[in-house]
Amino acid sequence: VNSMDLNDSASLAELMAGYRSTETGFRVPKDGWRICLAHEFKEKRKPFQAKDVSLSNIVEHIGLGVSLDRSDKPGLSAGGNFERLSRPWKVNSSSISRLLPDDAPNGGDRYLKWWYKKTQVEKKAPFIDMFRALPLKQIYGVPLGGIGGGTITRGWKGEFCRWQLNPGMYHYKTVIADQFTVCLRRGDQTLYQQVLSTDRPHTLQGWNWGFCGEYAFYHALYPRAWSVYQLPGQNVTLTCRQVSPVIPHNYKDSSLPVAVFEWHIENNNDYALDVSIMFTMVNGSGHKDDKSGGHWNEPFHLEKEGERVSGVLLHHCTPVNPYTLCMAAREQSNREISHQTAFNPEGTCGALWNDLISDGTLGSPSGSSLPTRRGQRVAAALAAGCSVPPHGHNSVEFSLAWDMPKMTFGSREREHVRRYTRYYGTKGDAGPSISHYALTHYKEWEKMIEEWQTPILQNSSLPSWYKSALFNELYFVADGGTVWVELPEDSDISGGLRSKDGGLPGQPHIVKEYGRFAYLEGQEYRMYNTYDVHFYASFALIMLWPKLALSLQYDIVNYRPVQTHSILTCPFILAGSVVQHDPTERLNLMSGHCSPVKTRNVVPHDIGDPDDEPWLRVNAYMIHDTADWKDLNLKFVLHVYRDYHLTQDTQYLKDMWPICQAVMKTEMKFDKDGDGLIENSGYADQTYDGWSVTGPSAYCGGLWLASVCVMCKMARLLNSDSVYEYYQDVLKRGSEAFDKLLWNGKFSTHVRDRNYYNYDSSGRSLSNSVMSDQCAGHWFLRASGLGDDDDDEFQVFPKHKVCSALQTVFRLNVMCFGDGQMGAVNGMRPEGMPDRSSVQSDEVWVGVVYGLAATMIHEGMLKEGLHTAEGCYRTVWEHLGMAFQTPEAYSEKGIYRSLAYMRPLSIWAMQLALDNLSTPTQTMG
């Protein structure tokens, strides 16, 4: 393989090129993502916009809702091509009008009308906002907090800059007063006082800003991060270690909305120093409601089991989703904790600065602050000080918790209780207790984190970039707008169909015991548990928090639609169902036709929009009628067996078996000619919802055959002979049809790199494009312990053909794109040029690439798999500055699409493949 050195550190060296110090910090690991605070990314990409595609594609995509007969328009495929890729377009109504055909009546754009009604009349956020894409900010670092209680993201320069406290709704605001400040004193004299920020803001002019970034670096290895500062001219090095309780197979501490900051202080002078660290925080998130009035702060002190913590509570008293921020420090011998209950963050704040500089402590007034007036903000400060001997070290510890025990989504129809309240109650007074627990247990968290990560980090055969990617991509489990809530006592997720009738209990044990979990498709694509994308991302959950993965499956299965007028009085009945039907008609924005919101025995696309009422109203995605999509049901079936294989949970398999039979029966209708193979319908009817596909296809056909295979396997396990025989017959006929219609090696056996499965069998000029994801069905079989032996009863795809297809993808989609160092483009022509028939075919999808790499590893193509994935990691994390906001897609030049996306969690499929290598000692570099 003509590849970059797998252990090449050139890109990483560039990120650290500006670092002038030789200090390496205290216990900073070797592996992870590291960047000097003075670094500037050279490449500044823009979100995808209309100008980035050809006019013909623009008309297809934003012709969304144009009332014309597409069959009469050359170049416009039936059903159009609007898809996720067009979601971030930033256009306005006049530009749309200019792009529409002259005979488009009234320039009629359904999306524009829908968007206007949603934003201007209903005053709600669209689940996809084509007009207001997120601009790229190359600033983000490891988010704070556990899973499902909200997150606060700190940037790699130390700023508090991305907030998700209201469930699923993000606020992107750097709150400049949220800072750490260091004060050094010798005897009674202050030698040095500095805000540990490279910013030079126009506010807070009474503070000393502008720390030289050349003397500091940031290191991330999720769920921990390290910030190292060498204080210029002071012979002092500070290391701030940030710890959040994201711990595999831990379903208690992992739910806590808290993070700990341990500041390690190293004094290299010949004299002792008194060192204070001050933590300042505004009551709020920089949102306009910070000035709504009624917010107030109060100091607290809590002693429990011989351990003491103290700090300040910042009560944010909004009418909807009020919360309390809790700043705390651990009291220990030879530590001095002091506070300032309230200060005004709008002015120079010279009084607070001078208070600290005078003696290294704050005034510590007693009593609470007055509630703020409308238009006023309030902040608080907490300082912890200690003595550091000459050529010695010491440390102080802070925590930040946020307590929003009860929450409502955008519709405000239902109140949900977060998971952590099982241990800390729902009164909204848990901040001190959570902080106490965090400050006295975070080292136990770190021990568990290290026990999990160390075997991988110490595996010298794994490249360093992979170790960083594997753990840092996991940020999305917590920072994907994630919610983790308790199942109410009066809930019923049976969908009205009891066990004896092929349904489930009203409260399955796993959901009752472990709660309900949901995460967004992306921070810009605001739909919970988008199932076609979860198919890829689910490896992280099933490998690390399997109970949450299974709970999500139970949730997606069962649903009883609830009439809107009775929502507030009826029992709490859940949504997300396969087995039920919601006949409510609504407009599909692409076709202009109406269809039911939810069709019986079809897996929903998603379980709802956080600005509406998830679990109650499903399928927020309304571009296409996803009941006609070909992949959702198949992905559910593949999930079920993969999850069973990895958990050996027999009850789960038994519960899901009748659902699998129901959705496969529904899917069978797409086999129009009875040859055992389903056909696509001539538009983008699967996760590639902007890349039209006609007839049998490599992607959906492969998923179909893999699903039929696991139906046979499950039937064997459950002694269902008739079902086994039925699907064995389908599998035999479908496999023959798949090979006959899609394998093209028979046409060019002399050219090895053209032996692969065609994109589809339509016979169009581009139907023989090479799709990077053509082996997705085989990938899931291998992840499920199947498909390894051509003589195996459950072998679907001949091994030599799979390997040939993967080699073709590597030679063309990887090595002929972006100099072979940007991952795999979705579609490639056999002659080595990207397929530009749609924007999606000309993109790299990071999560797809990680899945492709896993498939290669399963098939023994270890070096190729690692090289393929490496291109994505280095592009996103080292070249484009998209750390902790990995996008869905990027093109070879200039643009990206959908920041902070779910699908890249599929990197954990690579780890599963590595774990399953038959020769684990094989060198992986």
N, C-alpha and C positions, 0 to 999 in steps of 0.2 A: 504494500500500500504506500503510495507516494504521499505520506501524510506529515503534518507537523508533528514534532516530537511530543508524545503524549504527556511528558513531564516538563514541557517547555514553560518557562516562567516569564517570557518576554512581555506578554500583556500585563501580567501582574507587576513586573518590574516597572512598567510605564506608570501604573497607578501609584507607585511609591517613589517615582523618580524625584519628586520635589522634597522628599523627607531629608532634612539636614542632620538630624540627630542619629546617634548610634544606639540610643536606648530602645530596648525591645519590650519593656513593660513587665508586669508581674503575672506569671503563669498564663501568658497569652499563647494559645496553641499554634502549632506550625501551620495547620491546614485551616482554610476558610477564605473569606473574601476580605482583602486588606487594601486600604486606600489612604494616602496622605491627605490631610485636611486642606492642603494647598492645591490639590489636583483640579484641573479643569478638563472636562471631556471635550475632545476636538470636534466630534461629530454631533450635530444638533438636529435630530430628526423631527419631522412633523407628523401629526396624525393624518390618516388617510383622508383625502379630500377628492371632490369630483374631478379636479384638474389632473388627477393622477391616473386616469384611465382614458381610453379612447372614447370618442363621441358616441360610437355605436353602443359601447358598454354602458356609458352614462345614461343613454336613453333607456336601455334595458333596466338599469338599476333604479334610477329615480323616476322612471316612468311608472313607479309604484303608484298604482291607483289611477293611471291615465285611462280614461274610458274610451278605449278603442279596441277593435278586433285585432289582436296580435297576429293572427294567422294571415292577415292582409298586409302585414308590415315586414318586408324583407329584413333579416338580421335579428328579428325579435322572436325568441323561442316561446313556445306555448308556456304560459304561466309566468313568463318573465324570469328575472334572475336576481331579484332583490334578496339580500342575505345579510348575515352578520357583518360581512366585510363593509357593507355600506352604512352600517350603523353610526360610525363616528363622523360621517361627512359633515363638514361645516359649510352649509350653503344657506341661501335665503330664498324667499319666494320669487324674487325677480330673476335670480340666476336659474332657478328651476324652470321658470317660464321660457327663458331664452333657449333652454336645452330641449324642451319638449317639441315634438313634431308640430308643424304648422296647423294640422287638422285636429290636434288634440282639443276637444271641446272645452272652452273656458280654462285651458291649462289645468284641467281637473286633476289635482294630485291628492289622493286619499290620505297619504301620510301627512301632508302639510295640514290638511283640514283636521285630522285627528290630533296632530301635535298642537295645533292652535287651541283646540278645545281643551285638551288636557292641561296645557300650561297656562293659558290665559283665562279660561273660564273656570275650570275646576281647580286651578292653582295647585296642580300636582306635578310630580316629576314623571316624564315619560320613562317607561321601562328601557327604552332605547332612545337616546337623544341624538339624532342625526345632525343637529345644528350646533351643538355645544360639546364638541369632543374635548377630552382632557388634554391640555398641553403637557408636553413632557417636562417634568422637573427632575433633574438628575441629582436628587438630594436624599432619597429614602434609605433608611437603615432598618434594623431589626425592630419589629413592633413589640410593644409591651403587652403583657397579659396572657392569661391562659385561653382556653377554648370556650367560646360561646357567651362570654360576659361582656363583649365589646373590646376594642383595642385602641391604643394610642401609639402611633408610630413616631419614633425618634429618627431624625435624619443622621447621616453619618458624620455631620459636623456638630451633632449634639442637639439640634433644634427639635422641639415638639411640633410636628407639622402635618399629621394626618390623623383624623379623629373618626372613630366609628363607635359612638356611644348609643345613639339612636339606632335600633337594629336595622342593619343593611343599608343605611344611608350615610354616605361619607361626606365629611367636611374637610376641605384641603386648605388649611390655614396655619401658617407658622405664627405662633404666639411668642412674640419676642421677649416678653418678661419671664417666660418659663426657662430658667437657666440654672446652672451651677456656677458658683463663684468660689475662688480660693483666696484665703487670707493667711499670710505667713507673718509670724511675730517672733522676735527674739527679745526675751525679757519683756519690757514694757513698750517696745517700739514695733510698729508695723513696718515690715520691710517691703511687702509686696501684696497687692490686692488686685485681682484680675477676674473679669467674667471669662469663663472658659468657652468663648465663642469667637469665631473669626469675623462675625458680623460687625458692622459699624452703622447701627440704626440711627434714624433721625429722632427717635424718642429715647427716654431714659438717659439723657445726656449727662446726668450726674454719676454715671457708672463708667468704669474703665473698660472699653470695648476693644476689639481688634486684636485678639490673640493671634500670634503669627502661626499660620497653619503649617508652615514648614517644620515646626517642632512638635507636631502631633500626628497620630494616625489612628485609624479606626479598623477594627477587625471583627468580622461577623461569622459566627458559626451557630446558626439558629438551634435552640432558642436563647442563646447567650450572645453577648457582644462585649467588646473591650474598647475603651477609648484611652489612649496613652498620650500624656502631655509631659514634655520636658519643659519646665518653666525656665525661660531664657535668663541666664545670669544668676540663677538661684541654686543650682546644684540639687534640685528637687525634681523627682519624677512622680507623677500621679497616674494611677491606672484605675479607671472606673470600670468595674465588671457589672454588667447588666444581666439579670437572671429572671426569666419568666417560667412559670410551672407548666411547661408543655412536655409531658412525660408519657411515653408509650405505655399502654395497658394500665394506666392510672386514670380512674374515672372520678376521683374526688379532687385532688389538688390541681389536676389539669383544668378544672372548671373555674378556678379562682381568678377574678379580675384584679390582678396585682402583679407588680414587678419589684425587684430589689436592686439597689445600686450599692455595691460595696466599693468604697474608695480606699485604695491602697496607696500609702504615702511613703516614699523612699527618700530619706534625707542623706545626701552624700557630703554634707558639710562637716567641719570639725566641731561644730557646736550644735546644741539642741535647738529645736524649733517648736513653737506652738502653732499648730495648723488647724484652721477652721474651714469647713466646706459649708457654704450656704446654698440652700435649695429654695428657689422662688417659683411660685405658681399662681397663675390667674384663676379666679373662680369662673371656669368656663373653658370654651374651646376656640375662642376667637369668633364665634358665631354672633349674629346680631342679638340673639337672646341673652348674651352676656350683659347687655345694657337694658334688659327688660324690667329690672328692678326687683327687689325682694330677696336678693341673694345675701348670705351672711356667713361669717366664719367664726369658729370658736376653737380654743385650745383644748387638748385632752391629755390625759395620762392614764395608762392602763397597766396594772401589775397582775400577773397571773403566773402561778407555778414558779415563783421566784424570779421571773423575768419581767423587766419593765420597758415599756415603750411610751413615747410621748410625741406630740405633734400638733397639727392643726387640721380641723375638719372644715371643708369649704362646701357649704350647702348651696346647691344650685337649684333654685326653687321655681322651675318652669311649670306651667299648667300640665304639660304632657311630658311624661318620662323624666321626672325630676331625679336628680342623683346627688351623691356626695363624693367629692374627691377627698382623699385622706393622705396627707403627707405625714410620714412618721420617721422617727429615728430610734435606734436601740440605745437604751441607757445601760452603760457598763462602767466599771471602775475606771477612773482617769479619763472619762469622757464627759464633756459638758454640752448639754443640749439646751438650746435657747430658741426663742421664736418671736416673730412679730405677727400678731393675729391678723392685722389688716394694713394694707398700704394702697395708695392710689397708683396704678401702673401707667397712668396717662402722662404724668409730669416728668420732672427730672429724676425724682426718687432719690434726691441727694441725702435726705434725712436717713433713709434706710442704709445707704452706702456708708455714710459717716458713722452710723451706729455700729456697724460691723468693724470699720477700720479703727475705731477708738480703742477697742479692747478684745476684738475677735469674737464677741458675743452680741446677741440681740436683746432688746429690752424686756421681753417676756411678760407683757401685760396680762393680767387676769381678765376673765370675763369675755363675752362674745362681742363681736362688732355689731353695729346697727345694720339693719337691712339696707341694701343699696336703694337709692332713688332711681327712677327711670332715667336712662342716659348715662348712668354712672357704672363703672367697673370697680372691682375690688380684687386684691391679690393678697397672698400670705407668704411668709418666709420662715424657714426652719434652718437652724445652724447646728452643726455637730463639730466639736473641737477635741483635739487630743494633743499630747506632747509626743514628739518624735526625737529619740536620742540621736547624737551624732553618729553617722554611718549606720543608722538603724532604720527601722520602719514601724509603721502602725497603721491602723485602719479605722474608718467610721462607716456606719451602715444606715442607709435610708430605704424607705419603701414608698411606693405610690400605689394606692388602691382606689377603685371607683365602685361605688355601691348603687346600682340601679336594679333592685331586686325584682320589681314588677315593670313590665314594659308593654307598650302597645305598638302595633304597626300603624301604617299610615291611615287606615280607615277608622282606627280607634274603636272597633267593634268588640274586640276581645282583649282581655288582659292576660298576659302570659307571665309565668313565674320562671325565672332563670334557674339553671341547674344548681348553682352554688348555694341557693337558698335552702336546699335540703340540709345543709350543714350550718348555715348562718342566719336562717330566718328571713322573713319578708318585711320586716319593719323599717328597713332603711337605716338601721343603726349599726351595721356590721363592719364599717370601716376600721375602727380600732381593733376589733377581734381578728379580722383578716390580716391587718398589718402586723399584729403581734405574732400570729401564726407564721406569716411569711418571714419575718425577721428572725424567728427562732427555728425555722425549718428549712431555709433556703439551701443550706449546705447539704442537707439530706436530698433535696431536689437535685443538686449538682452531682451528688454521688450516683443517683439513678440515671441522670443524663449521661454521665461519663461511662457508666456500665453499658449503656445502650450504644453509645457512639464509638467507644474505644476500639472494639474489634475491627470496625471499618477503618477508623483513622490510623490504626497501627498496621493495617494490611499494606505492606510496602509494594505489593504488586498492583495496587490501585493507584491511578494518577491523582495528583493533588486536586486538579480542577474538579474531578468527579466527586470527591469528598465534600468540597464546598457546595457544588450544585445539589447533591443529594439532600443535605441538611438545610441549606438556605432556601431551596424552593419550597420547603415545608411550611414556610411562613403563612401560606394561603389557608392552611387548615384553621388558623386562628383569625387571620386578617382578610378572610374572604366574605366580609359582612356576616360572619358566622353567628348563629344563634343555637343555643343548647338549652332547652326548656323542659320542665317537668310535665308529665302527662296528668291532666286534671282528673280528679276522682270521678267526675261524672262523664268522662269522655267515652266514646265508643268508636273504635276504628275498625269494626267488623264490616263496615259498609252495608250493614243490615243483612249480611249473608253469614249465617252461623256455620260452625265446623261441619255439622251433619249435612249441610247443603253445599259443601265445598268452599266455605268461607273460613274465617278465623275467629278466635275469641274476641270479645269486645275490647279487652286489654291484654294483648300478648305480653308475656312475662318480660321479654327483653326490652320492650318499649316502656313498660311500667317501671322496670328496675333501672334502666340506663337513660331514660328520657328520649327526647326527640331532637334530632340534629338537622340543621340546614345550613348550606353555604351557597353563595352566589355563583352564577356562571362567571361573573367578573365584576369588578368594581364599577365598570361602565355598563355592563350588560346585566341589568338588575332583575334576575330571575333566580329563585331558589331551586337548588337540586336539579338543574338542567340535566336531564337524564342522558342525552346523547353525548354530552361532554363529561359527565360523571363517569361514564364508561371508561374513559382514560384515567381520570383523576382518582378513581376509587381504590387504586392499589395502595395509596398512602393510608387510607382509612382501614382497609381490610388487613393490612400488615401491622399497623401500629395501634389502632383503636377498633378492633373487629366488632365489638358490641355496638358501636355507633354505626358502622357499616351495615350491620344486620338490621338495626333499628330503622335506618333509612329505607331499607328494602320493605320492611313491614309497612312503613308509612306510605310508600309509593303504591302499595297494593290496594289499600282499602279506602273507600270514600263513599259517603252518602251526601249528595248535593243538598244544600240547605237553602230554603227560600229566604231571600234577603229580609223580608218583613218580619221573619220570626227569629232572626239571629240572636237577638238579645234575650229571648225568653226560652229558647229550646235548649236541651242538653248540649254540651260541647261535643259536636260531632266533627270528625276530621276529614280533610280532603287529601287528594293526591292519588286517586284511585285508579286501579285497573278494572275492577269488577263492576263499577257503576257507570251511570250515564247522566250527563247534565244536558238536557235538550235545549237549553237557552241558546238561541241563535245569535251570532255576532258576525260582523264583517271581517273577512280576511283581507288585510291591506294590500296583498299582492294581487290576488285574482279579482277582488271586488265582489266575490260570491260570499254568501253567508253559510255557516255550518255550525253544528252544535259545539259548545265549549268543550265538552268531553264526551267521547264515544265509548260505549261499553266494550270491555275486553281489549282496550288499547292503553298502553302505558302513556301517561301524560308526559308532555315535553318538560314541564316544570311544575312546581307546587305553588307558584305564585310570586307576586311582586311585593317587596317589603313596604312599598308605599300604598299597598292595598291591604289584603288580609290573607297571607299565605296559609296553606293547609285548609282554608275555607273556600277560596276561589283559586282554582288551578289554571294552568296554561295561560300565563301572562303573555307569552309569545303569541302574537296574532298576525304575523306576517303571512304564514301559510297555515292551512289546515293540517296539523301534524298527525291527525288520525290517518292520513294517507301516506305518512312517512314510512319508509321501509325498514329503518334500522332500530327504532325504539323498542319494539317487542322483542326483537332478536337479542338486543343488548341486555334486556332483563333476564332472559333465559340463560345467557352466557354468564351473567353475574351470579345467578343462583347456584349454578354448579361450581363456578370458580370459588365462590364463598364457602360452599360446603367442603370442597377439596381442601381449602386452607384452614377451616375451623373444625371440620368433622362434626358439625352440629346437625345431628340426624333429625331433630325436631324441626329445625328450620327447613331442611330439605322436604320433609313431609308436608309442612305448612305451605310451602311454595309450589309443590308439585301440581295441584289442581289449577293454580294460576298460570303456570307454565303451559299446561295443556290448553287453557282457554286462549291465551294470547297467540299460541302457535296455530290454533284453529282459525283465528282471525287472520293471521298472516298468510295462511294458505290461499286466501282469495287473490293474492298477488301473483300466483302461478296461473297465468291466464291460459296457457296452452297445455297444462297438465303434464309437463315433462319433469316435474320434481324440482324446478328452479324458479324462483320468483323473478319478476321483471320490474324494473323501474319505469316510471310513468311519463318520462319525457320532460321533466322539469327537475329542479333541485330538491328532491324529496328525501333528504337524509341530512346528516350533520354538516356536510358540505352544501349548505343551503343556498349557494350561489353558483354552483357548478352543475349544470344540467346533465342528466344522465338518462339514457333511453334503453329499455330492454334489459336483459341479464347484464350484470356489471360485476367487475372484480370485487368491489367493496361490499355492496349489499349481497351479492351472490355468495361471496365468501363467508359473510356473517351468517347467512341463511344456512349454508351447509354445516358450519360449525355448530349452530343452534340445533339442527336436526341431529347431529352427532351426539351432543350432550343430552338430548331428549332420549336417545337410545341408551346412553349410559345411566341416566337417572331411572329409566324404566327398568333396567336390569337390577339396579340397587333396590328398587321398591317392588320388585317381583310383579311388574305389570307387563305380562308377556304380550298381550294384544297390542299395547301401545308400542312396545319394542318392535314388534313385527311390522307394524304400520310405518314407523319412521325408518326402519331399515330399508324398506322398499323405496321410500321417498329418497333416502340418502343415496341408494344405488343409482336410481334414475337421475337424480339431481347432479350427482358427481359426474356422470357421463355427459350430461348436457353442459355443465360448467366447463369441462375440459374441451368439449367439441366447439363451443361457441366463443370461448375466451382465450384459451391457450394458443399463442401464436407461434410457438417454436416450430411447428410443423411447416410453417411457411419460410423459415430462414434458419434452418438448423446449422448452417455453416457459419452464421454470425452469432457467437455465443451471447453477446450482450443484447440480443433481441429476443431471447427466450423468456417470456414473462406473460402475465395475464393482461389482456387489453383492458383499457378503461371501461368500455362497454362493448356491446355487440351490435350497435345500431348501424354500423357500416358507414357512419359519417366520416368525413376526412380526418377528424381528430379522435375517432373512437379507439385508435391504437396508441394513444398517449400512455406513457408510463406513469402510473400513480404510485406515489411513495407509500401509500397506506393500503396497497392491494392485498397484503397478507394479514389484515387485521383479524380476520376470523381464525386463522392459524395461530396467531399470537395468543389469543385467549385460550385456545386448546392447549398450547404448550404451557401457559401459566396455570392451567388446570390439571397438569400431569398427563395430558393426552397428546396424541399426534407425534410421538417420538420415533415410532417404529413402523415401517411400511407394512409389516406383517400383522400389526396390531388391528384388532377388530374395530378400534375407534380411531383409525388413521383415515383422514379425509383427503388431504392434499399430499400427493406424492413428494417425498422428501427432496428428490433431485430437482423437481420443478420449483419447489419453494426456494431452494438454495439458488437456483438459476435466476429466479425473479428477484431475489434479494441482491444478488451480485449485479444484476442489471440496474436496479435502483441505485446501488452504490456507485456504479460507474457513471451513470447518467445524472440522476437527481442530486447526488452529492458532489461528485468530482467535476462535473461540468457546470456547476453553479457556484458563483461567488469564489472562484479559484479553489474550490473544494474545501473551503474553511468557513462555511456559513450554515451547515446543516443540509437538509434535503428539501428541495423545492417540491411542492405538492404534485405538480404535473410537469412532465418533460417529454418532448418529442423524441422519437427514436434517433433522429439525426443530431441530438444534443442541444437543442434550443428549448427554453421553457415554453410550456403550453400557455399561450396568452388568450385562450378563448374566453376566460373569465378572470376576474381579479384573483379569486381564490386559487385557481390553478397555478398562478404565478407567484404565490406566497409560500413562505416557510411557516408552518404551524409548529411551535416549539413542543407542545404536548404530543403531537403526532410523531415528531422526530424522536422523542424519548421512547415512545412505544415501538417505533421502527428499530431503534437501537437495541431494545430488549429482545425483539424478534431475532435480530441478527445474532445476538449473544446466545439465545436458545439454540440456534442452528450452528453454533461453533464459529461464527464469524466475529470473534471477539474484538480483534483489532479494528475491523471495519465499523462495528457497532460503537465502540468508544470514540473513534474518530468522528463519526456522524454526529453523536451527541455533543462532543466537544465543540464543534463549530457553533452550535446554538448557544452553549454556555458562554463562550468567549465573546460572541457577538453581543449578547444581551447584557452580560454583567461587566465585561471589561472594555468593550468598545463603545456601546451606545448609552451607558450610564443608566440602565434600567433595573438596577438592583432592587429587589423587593417590590417589583411591579412588573414581573415578566409578562410580556404581552401575549395575546393569542397569536399574532402574526406579524411578520415584517417582510418587506420586499428586499431585493438585492441592494437597492439604493433608495435613500431619501425618506421613506415613510415606514410607519408602523401602524398597527391596528389593535385597539382594545387592551389598554394597560391593565395589569393586575388580574390575570385570568386563571380560571380553575384548571384547565387541561394540563399545564406543565407539571402538576403533581404526579403525572404518569412516570416521572423519573424513578419512582419507587418500583415500577415494573422492571426496570433495569436491575435493581438490587435483587429482586426475586429471581431473575434469570441468572445473575451471578451466584446467588445462593444455591441454585439448582445445577450448576455446572457439574458435569460428571467427574471432572478433574479439577477440584478446587485449588490445587496447588499451582495450576497453570499461571504463568506470568501474564499480567494484564496490562503491561505497559508496552 
